[in-house]
Amino acid sequence: MRKQSVLSRPITLDAVVEPDLISGDGLQSVRLIHTGGELMAWSWNHIEPANNASVLAATVHVNPFGRPLGLISIIERIQWRPDMLVTRLIPEAAGADGLAGRFRALIGQMRHPGLQQLLQDVFVLRQMFYDYWKATIPVDGQEYSLAECSIRNAELVQCSVGLSSFQRSLGVAFALLRDGGRAWPTAQWSDGSQSLHLLQQSQGAISHLAQQYPEDADVLVELLQRDHRLSLSSLALSILEHVDCLSGTQNAEADGSRSATRFPPVPANLISMGDFLRRREARVPS
């Protein structure tokens, strides 16, 4: 994460605020995480360290101080913003190849305000905000970037055919979240399942979605519970089949060097999207 150590003028920025140690002269060290990276600043007003599961967002006013000017940065004022869109604050340097920007673009392209808010509510969780970008997915003894695989899959869902706007939004949200539980250490997973652990940690966000979009919340829960259910509704199953097929074929559609080094190999039991759609049509009685 790129760090900015010297300020030449006062600035105001939206940031995730992470209080740290208090020095002997009473100044508290504070990390400000923002789109451009990280700024180390100091505050005379002490902030209680966040022991909760969520990050704290605020608009922060910072002044340069010291000799030479800007040697240290002093926080003048903090305006706490619990309603701030925290995904806007994920640093551009998170992951690689502009992943944070691609992630934000996916959310912006969704035509579903409820699912857009759900992703904001999930990524305010500390583990998702910081560790989603560092976690990996093991496939056949190799480790692949969780964020890159998930975002690539979601991008394919977003531009694919064969889904309604409603199904596409659910498919994108599911592709981004399906392995999100891996942002937590394995030892913390509920019943040894990363997807069930993510569901447990996201109960508040799911409940919020269910207040306005109960069917959508039910389908998303079904999808995240896919490995622990005897059956799925037809809607959930159609989305799962579509997302799974695109997840398996993304290697063939990426250039050779990317797929060889970053994406897991295509499982033998998955087919191309064209073949998949043709087979489904062939099963429909004329």
Protein Blocks (a to p, Z undefined) as FASTA:
>chain_A
ZZdfbdfbdcddddddddddddfkopacdddddfklpaddddfbdcdddfbfbdcddddd
dddedjdehkaccdfbdcddfkbcfklmpcfkggjehlmmmmmmmmmmpccfklmmmmmm
mmmpmklmmmmmmpccdeehiacdfklmmmmmmmmmmmmghiafklmmmmmmmmmmmmmm
mmpcfklpghhiaklmmmmmmmmmmmmmmmmmmmlmmmmmmmmmmmmcfbdcfklmmmmm
mmmmmmmmmmmmpcfklmmmmpccddfkbccfklmmmmmmmmpcZZ
